[in-house]
């Protein structure tokens, strides 16, 4: 296994033949992966061997991509950008890379919004929240040198970020209820229930946590959301 990193742009959808039809390519074209290219340039400046695999630009299907990973045997891979619509493709690429012993790093908006849920995927080792070029060199060098890199980004930091943002959201709602829409304070118990139920699900039901859009399958959350909607409608437009 070579001590190098491969940056990957995978397909948006998983589990199907991902070759785009020529008619669609002629209309929309294939945009270059500028974000990944910028990360590659940052790594090259730090004298870190790096390569890019652009599955969309090279029109690679799943089997061809897997063969490339098998042949190149990188020590680590960076997969992105992690957008929610492309999350299934990211997970598929991560599973393929993990199959051949790669360290898997991801980054993108989806990770920033759902950091804990994303890191619960067993095929993902590290995530970068925010601008990747600020920490990618330290993370890769740390991994190459066998250092503890959890101080750069870890599940503990993810949990802290989640708790801080949740607390700020609750405090903001309370202040708004007191100084703005005073009657809205009656909705607070339902909001707290939804938040606590959400935390319970991401801890106890990883299959749902890895796919946040499936949260609507939880009946308790949906009932609470429905009641919350009725209360807010009543406060704003009836009473």
Buried (B, 14 or more C-beta within 10 A) or exposed (E): EEEBBBBBBBBBEBEEEBEBEEEEEEEEEBEEBEBBBBBBEBBEEEEBBBBBBBBBEEBBEBEEBBEBBEEBEBBBBBBBBBBBEBBBBBBBBBBBBBEBEBBBBBBBEBBBBBBBBBBBBEBBBBBBBEEBBEBBBBBBBBBBEEEEBEEBBBEEBBEEBBEEEBEEEBEEBBEEBEEEBEEBBBBBEBBEBBBEBBBEBBEEBBEBBBBBEEBEEBEEBEEBBEBBEEBBEEBEEEE
